[in-house]
Amino acid sequence: MIGIGDNGVTGLLPQYIEWINNCDVLVGGERHLAFFPQFSKEKKVIKGGLSKLVDDLQKETRNVVILVSGDPLFYGLGSVLAKKLLLEIYPYTSSVQLAFSKMQDSWQDAYITSLHGRSIKGFAQKIDGRKKVAILTDDKNTPQVIATYLKQYGMDEYDAFVTENLEGKNERCRFLTLDEMEQATFSSLNVVILKQRHSVKRSTLGIADEEFYQRKPEKGLITKKEIRVLCVQELQLREDSIIWDIGTCTGSVAIEAAKIAREGAVFAIEKNEGDLENCLLNQAKHRTDFIAILGKAPERLNEFPDPNAIFIGGNGGNMEHLLETCITRLLPGGRLVMNIATIENLADAMKHLKNLGCDVTILQAQISKSKPILHLTRFEPLNPIFIVTAQKGIDK
């Protein structure tokens, strides 16, 4: 497998050219094969799914060369085909490496990600606070779409450097503001680099309650900061965790979770339309982008992928069915955390969770906060709460 740039044969070592000319089968995309019009033996075009190609190559006894763009092991076919075929891999310079060389900037400190063939959902929390970001794009997630998306989440601290057709005849490299990138046109072969003009402080765990849009005039439908921190800690999230937030309301727990599970995903459900609207506003304000839908769980939970962690802020009087659904879908070793205010509901939850084979622990939180009174200080208690944590067993 040989990596090749947009400059075609010009960028290849003589040894690579000799291997290509002497092989029996040349495999590659249409653009790659077009660099070798004189090749008279068999050509196979990589197009669509890889299953048939892999089957054919596994049976192949002749000498085969596969051409791919740039570094085959950098978001390329190399990592896929190497698991199924016996390969020797010879990389070309990756598109990101070339882009930074054109920008004349270092790239060892850059966050590198791909939107090629991927959804842009969740992109905000992935890049929030990062000083340099290199992005591989596609025909859907274009530089214009990326610019609009960043502006939606208030990420105007970034300027862009866009490279097109690197090392090709129509190569172009430009520094652009987000406004300029949103209005410009680009070749489909491009790389986007974002660089902060100034640093931005990224919020840490425990966002102040006042920083969330909440239902008015009846505030208070939010998991308070102190309880929220305890609950998120109990979820034991990883960077790639999949999380459900049931009864998300303002989205406070989901937002805190999304900032930790930056490479994972959060799925939230809320039965009140007004609260869901606030959740969406809070997502934009706090630079998190996750799925939040209107509904009453366990309805619509079938639309979510199986989670590593589940938070339940409210069960809506349907506890047994809800817990059965959640624990059934929870991945082995996953954790479910729920807030309960009454001892009757606590007893029901304990019974159901133990019947479902979970290990259950309870934390009773009774917290008071200082409050000024004239020139003195008194303590005002928050409503006491039971934090129930259930861990699902690991399959043997």
C-alpha positions as CSV (number, residue, x, y, z in Angstrom):
1,M,0.0,0.0,0.0
2,I,1.5,3.3,-1.2
3,G,0.4,6.8,-0.1
4,I,0.2,9.3,-2.9
5,G,-0.3,13.1,-3.0
6,D,-2.3,15.3,-5.4
7,N,1.0,15.8,-7.3
8,G,0.8,12.2,-8.4
9,V,3.9,10.5,-9.7
10,T,6.1,13.6,-9.0
11,G,5.9,13.0,-5.3
12,L,6.8,9.3,-5.4
13,L,10.2,7.8,-4.8
14,P,11.7,5.9,-7.8
15,Q,11.4,2.6,-5.9
16,Y,7.6,3.2,-5.5
17,I,7.2,4.0,-9.2
18,E,9.1,0.8,-10.1
19,W,6.8,-1.3,-7.8
20,I,3.7,0.2,-9.4
21,N,4.9,-0.4,-12.9
22,N,5.9,-4.0,-12.2
23,C,2.8,-5.0,-10.2
24,D,0.1,-7.3,-11.7
25,V,-2.9,-5.4,-10.2
26,L,-3.1,-1.7,-9.4
27,V,-5.9,-0.7,-6.9
28,G,-7.0,2.8,-6.1
29,G,-9.6,5.5,-6.4
30,E,-10.3,6.9,-9.8
31,R,-8.2,10.0,-9.1
32,H,-5.2,7.8,-8.1
33,L,-5.4,5.5,-11.0
34,A,-5.6,8.4,-13.4
35,F,-2.0,9.3,-12.5
36,F,-0.9,6.1,-14.3
37,P,-2.6,6.1,-17.7
38,Q,0.3,4.0,-19.2
39,F,-0.4,1.1,-16.8
40,S,-1.7,-1.7,-19.0
41,K,-2.4,-4.5,-16.6
42,E,-5.4,-5.0,-14.4
43,K,-6.8,-2.0,-12.5
44,K,-9.4,-2.2,-9.7
45,V,-11.3,1.0,-8.7
46,I,-12.0,1.5,-5.0
47,K,-15.6,2.6,-5.0
48,G,-18.4,2.2,-2.5
49,G,-18.2,-0.6,0.1
50,L,-15.0,-2.5,0.8
51,S,-16.4,-6.0,1.4
52,K,-16.1,-7.2,-2.2
53,L,-12.7,-5.6,-2.6
54,V,-11.4,-7.2,0.6
55,D,-12.8,-10.6,-0.5
56,D,-11.1,-10.3,-3.9
57,L,-7.8,-9.2,-2.4
58,Q,-7.8,-12.0,0.2
59,K,-8.0,-14.5,-2.7
60,E,-5.4,-12.7,-4.8
61,T,-2.1,-14.5,-5.4
62,R,-0.6,-11.9,-7.8
63,N,1.5,-8.9,-6.9
64,V,-0.8,-6.0,-5.9
65,V,-0.2,-2.3,-5.2
66,I,-2.9,-0.3,-3.5
67,L,-2.8,3.5,-3.9
68,V,-4.4,5.7,-1.2
69,S,-4.2,9.4,-0.4
70,G,-1.5,10.7,1.9
71,D,-0.7,8.6,5.0
72,P,-2.8,5.3,4.8
73,L,-2.8,5.1,8.6
74,F,-4.1,8.6,9.1
75,Y,-7.9,8.4,8.8
76,G,-7.2,6.2,5.8
77,L,-7.8,2.7,4.4
78,G,-4.6,1.4,5.8
79,S,-5.9,0.8,9.4
80,V,-9.0,-1.0,7.9
81,L,-7.3,-3.2,5.3
82,A,-4.3,-4.0,7.5
83,K,-6.6,-6.0,9.8
84,K,-7.8,-8.1,6.9
85,L,-4.8,-8.3,4.6
86,L,-1.0,-8.9,4.8
87,L,0.3,-5.4,3.8
88,E,3.5,-3.5,3.5
89,I,2.6,0.2,4.0
90,Y,4.6,3.1,2.6
91,P,3.1,6.5,3.6
92,Y,3.1,9.8,1.9
93,T,3.0,13.1,3.8
94,S,-0.5,13.5,5.4
95,S,-2.8,16.3,4.4
96,V,-2.6,17.8,7.9
97,Q,1.2,17.8,7.9
98,L,1.2,19.5,4.5
99,A,-1.4,22.1,5.6
100,F,0.6,23.1,8.7
101,S,3.7,23.4,6.5
102,K,1.8,25.8,4.2
103,M,0.6,27.7,7.3
104,Q,4.2,27.7,8.6
105,D,3.1,26.7,12.1
106,S,3.9,23.8,14.4
107,W,1.4,21.0,14.7
108,Q,2.6,18.9,17.6
109,D,0.3,20.9,19.8
110,A,-2.8,20.7,17.5
111,Y,-6.0,18.7,18.1
112,I,-6.7,16.7,15.0
113,T,-10.1,15.4,14.1
114,S,-12.1,14.3,11.1
115,L,-15.6,15.3,9.9
116,H,-15.2,13.2,6.8
117,G,-18.2,10.9,6.6
118,R,-19.1,11.8,10.2
119,S,-21.7,13.9,11.9
120,I,-20.8,17.3,13.1
121,K,-22.9,16.6,16.2
122,G,-20.8,16.9,19.4
123,F,-18.1,18.9,17.6
124,A,-18.5,21.9,19.9
125,Q,-17.4,20.2,23.1
126,K,-14.6,18.4,21.3
127,I,-12.8,21.5,20.3
128,D,-13.8,24.0,23.1
129,G,-10.8,25.6,24.6
130,R,-8.3,24.0,22.2
131,K,-5.7,26.4,20.8
132,K,-5.2,24.8,17.4
133,V,-7.6,22.4,15.6
134,A,-7.0,20.6,12.3
135,I,-10.2,19.3,10.6
136,L,-10.6,16.9,7.7
137,T,-13.8,17.9,5.8
138,D,-16.2,16.4,3.3
139,D,-18.9,17.6,0.9
140,K,-21.4,17.9,3.7
141,N,-19.2,19.3,6.5
142,T,-17.6,22.0,4.3
143,P,-15.6,25.0,5.6
144,Q,-18.7,27.1,5.2
145,V,-20.8,24.7,7.4
146,I,-18.0,24.6,10.0
147,A,-17.9,28.4,10.2
148,T,-21.7,28.7,10.7
149,Y,-21.6,26.0,13.3
150,L,-18.8,27.7,15.3
151,K,-20.6,31.0,15.2
152,Q,-23.7,29.3,16.6
153,Y,-21.7,28.2,19.7
154,G,-20.0,31.6,20.1
155,M,-16.6,30.3,19.1
156,D,-15.5,33.5,17.5
157,E,-12.1,33.4,19.1
158,Y,-11.0,31.3,16.1
159,D,-9.5,32.3,12.8
160,A,-9.1,29.8,10.0
161,F,-6.5,28.7,7.6
162,V,-7.9,26.7,4.7
163,T,-5.8,24.7,2.2
164,E,-7.2,23.3,-1.1
165,N,-5.9,20.8,-3.5
166,L,-2.6,20.5,-1.7
167,E,0.4,20.0,-4.1
168,G,-2.1,19.9,-7.0
169,K,-2.4,22.3,-10.0
170,N,-5.1,24.3,-8.3
171,E,-3.5,24.5,-4.8
172,R,-4.7,27.5,-2.8
173,C,-4.1,28.4,0.8
174,R,-5.9,31.3,2.7
175,F,-6.2,32.9,6.1
176,L,-9.8,33.7,6.8
177,T,-12.1,35.0,9.5
178,L,-15.1,32.9,10.3
179,D,-17.3,35.4,8.6
180,E,-15.1,35.2,5.5
181,M,-15.0,31.4,5.6
182,E,-18.8,31.3,5.8
183,Q,-19.2,33.3,2.6
184,A,-16.3,31.8,0.5
185,T,-16.3,28.9,-1.9
186,F,-13.8,26.0,-1.7
187,S,-12.6,22.9,-3.6
188,S,-13.9,19.7,-2.2
189,L,-10.3,18.6,-1.4
190,N,-9.5,20.9,1.6
191,V,-8.2,20.9,5.1
192,V,-9.3,23.5,7.7
193,I,-7.1,24.7,10.5
194,L,-8.5,26.7,13.4
195,K,-6.3,28.8,15.6
196,Q,-7.3,30.9,18.6
197,R,-6.6,34.7,18.4
198,H,-6.9,34.7,22.2
199,S,-7.3,32.0,24.8
200,V,-10.7,31.2,26.2
201,K,-11.3,29.9,29.7
202,R,-13.1,26.6,29.6
203,S,-15.6,26.0,32.4
204,T,-14.8,23.3,34.9
205,L,-17.1,20.9,36.7
206,G,-19.7,22.8,38.8
207,I,-21.2,25.5,36.6
208,A,-23.1,28.1,38.7
209,D,-26.9,27.6,38.7
210,E,-27.3,31.2,37.6
211,E,-25.4,30.5,34.4
212,F,-28.3,28.4,33.1
213,Y,-31.5,29.5,31.4
214,Q,-34.3,28.3,33.6
215,R,-38.1,28.3,33.5
216,K,-39.5,31.6,34.7
217,P,-41.0,32.7,37.1
218,E,-40.7,29.3,38.8
219,K,-37.0,28.8,39.0
220,G,-35.6,25.8,40.8
221,L,-36.2,23.0,38.2
222,I,-32.5,22.4,38.0
223,T,-30.1,19.9,39.6
224,K,-28.3,22.3,42.0
225,K,-24.6,22.7,41.4
226,E,-23.5,20.9,44.6
227,I,-25.7,17.9,43.9
228,R,-24.9,18.0,40.3
229,V,-21.1,17.7,41.0
230,L,-21.8,14.7,43.3
231,C,-24.0,13.0,40.7
232,V,-21.6,13.5,37.8
233,Q,-18.8,12.1,39.9
234,E,-20.9,9.0,40.7
235,L,-21.4,8.4,36.9
236,Q,-17.6,7.8,36.6
237,L,-17.5,9.1,33.1
238,R,-14.7,8.5,30.6
239,E,-13.8,10.7,27.7
240,D,-15.6,8.4,25.3
241,S,-18.7,7.6,27.4
242,I,-22.2,7.4,26.0
243,I,-24.6,9.0,28.4
244,W,-28.4,9.3,28.8
245,D,-29.9,12.1,30.8
246,I,-33.5,11.4,31.6
247,G,-35.7,14.3,32.6
248,T,-32.9,16.7,31.5
249,C,-34.9,19.9,32.2
250,T,-32.4,22.8,31.8
251,G,-29.7,20.3,30.6
252,S,-27.3,21.1,33.4
253,V,-26.2,17.5,34.1
254,A,-26.1,16.7,30.4
255,I,-23.9,19.8,29.8
256,E,-21.5,18.9,32.6
257,A,-21.3,15.3,31.3
258,A,-20.7,16.4,27.7
259,K,-17.7,18.5,28.8
260,I,-16.2,15.4,30.3
261,A,-17.1,12.9,27.6
262,R,-15.8,15.1,24.8
263,E,-15.2,12.1,22.5
264,G,-18.4,10.3,23.5
265,A,-22.0,11.5,23.2
266,V,-24.9,12.6,25.3
267,F,-28.6,11.9,24.7
268,A,-31.2,13.7,26.7
269,I,-35.0,13.5,27.0
270,E,-37.4,16.0,28.5
271,K,-41.2,15.9,28.7
272,N,-41.7,19.7,29.1
273,E,-41.4,21.7,25.9
274,G,-40.4,24.9,27.6
275,D,-37.7,23.2,29.6
276,L,-36.4,21.6,26.4
277,E,-36.2,25.0,24.8
278,N,-34.1,26.2,27.7
279,C,-31.9,23.1,27.4
280,L,-31.1,24.0,23.8
281,L,-30.3,27.6,24.7
282,N,-28.0,26.3,27.4
283,Q,-26.2,24.0,25.0
284,A,-25.3,27.0,22.8
285,K,-24.3,29.1,25.8
286,H,-22.1,26.4,27.3
287,R,-20.6,25.2,24.0
288,T,-22.0,21.7,24.1
289,D,-23.9,19.9,21.3
290,F,-25.9,16.8,22.1
291,I,-29.2,15.2,21.1
292,A,-32.1,16.5,23.2
293,I,-35.6,15.3,22.4
294,L,-39.1,15.9,23.6
295,G,-40.8,12.9,25.3
296,K,-41.5,11.0,28.5
297,A,-39.2,8.1,29.2
298,P,-39.1,5.2,28.7
299,E,-40.8,6.2,25.4
300,R,-38.3,7.1,22.7
301,L,-35.3,5.7,24.5
302,N,-35.1,3.1,21.7
303,E,-33.8,6.0,19.6
304,F,-30.7,6.2,21.7
305,P,-27.6,3.9,21.5
306,D,-26.8,1.7,24.5
307,P,-25.2,3.9,27.2
308,N,-22.2,3.5,29.6
309,A,-24.0,5.9,32.1
310,I,-27.5,7.0,32.8
311,F,-28.7,9.9,35.0
312,I,-32.3,10.1,36.0
313,G,-33.4,13.5,37.4
314,G,-37.1,12.5,37.6
315,N,-39.1,9.4,36.8
316,G,-42.5,10.9,36.3
317,G,-44.2,8.1,38.4
318,N,-43.2,5.3,36.0
319,M,-40.2,4.0,38.0
320,E,-40.4,0.2,37.6
321,H,-40.8,0.2,33.8
322,L,-38.2,3.0,33.4
323,L,-35.6,1.3,35.6
324,E,-36.1,-2.1,33.8
325,T,-35.6,-0.4,30.4
326,C,-32.5,1.5,31.6
327,I,-30.8,-1.4,33.3
328,T,-31.5,-3.7,30.3
329,R,-30.0,-1.2,27.9
330,L,-27.1,-0.2,30.2
331,L,-23.8,-1.6,29.0
332,P,-22.1,-4.2,31.3
333,G,-20.2,-2.4,34.1
334,G,-22.2,0.8,33.5
335,R,-23.7,3.0,36.2
336,L,-27.1,4.5,36.7
337,V,-27.4,7.5,39.1
338,M,-30.8,9.0,40.2
339,N,-31.9,11.7,42.5
340,I,-34.8,10.8,44.9
341,A,-36.4,13.2,47.4
342,T,-38.8,10.9,49.3
343,I,-38.2,7.7,51.4
344,E,-41.1,6.0,49.7
345,N,-39.5,6.4,46.2
346,L,-36.1,5.5,47.7
347,A,-37.6,2.2,48.9
348,D,-39.2,1.5,45.5
349,A,-35.9,2.3,43.7
350,M,-33.9,0.0,45.9
351,K,-36.3,-2.9,45.5
352,H,-36.4,-2.6,41.7
353,L,-32.7,-2.1,41.2
354,K,-31.8,-5.1,43.4
355,N,-34.3,-7.2,41.6
356,L,-32.5,-6.2,38.4
357,G,-29.3,-7.6,39.8
358,C,-27.5,-4.2,40.4
359,D,-25.0,-3.3,43.1
360,V,-26.7,-0.3,44.8
361,T,-25.2,2.5,47.0
362,I,-27.0,5.5,48.5
363,L,-25.6,8.9,49.4
364,Q,-27.8,11.2,51.5
365,A,-26.8,14.8,50.7
366,Q,-27.8,17.5,53.2
367,I,-26.1,20.7,52.2
368,S,-26.4,24.3,53.5
369,K,-25.0,27.4,51.9
370,S,-24.0,30.6,53.6
371,K,-26.3,33.6,53.1
372,P,-25.7,37.2,54.4
373,I,-28.2,38.6,56.9
374,L,-27.6,42.3,57.6
375,H,-23.9,42.3,58.5
376,L,-23.9,38.7,59.7
377,T,-24.0,35.3,58.0
378,R,-26.4,32.4,58.3
379,F,-26.8,29.1,56.6
380,E,-29.7,28.2,54.3
381,P,-30.3,24.5,53.7
382,L,-30.9,23.0,50.3
383,N,-33.6,20.3,50.1
384,P,-32.1,17.0,51.3
385,I,-31.7,14.5,48.5
386,F,-30.9,10.8,48.1
387,I,-28.3,10.0,45.4
388,V,-28.8,6.4,44.3
389,T,-26.0,4.7,42.3
390,A,-26.6,1.4,40.7
391,Q,-23.8,-0.5,38.9
392,K,-24.7,-3.2,36.4
393,G,-22.7,-6.4,36.6
394,I,-20.1,-7.4,34.0
395,D,-21.1,-10.3,31.8
396,K,-18.9,-13.4,32.2
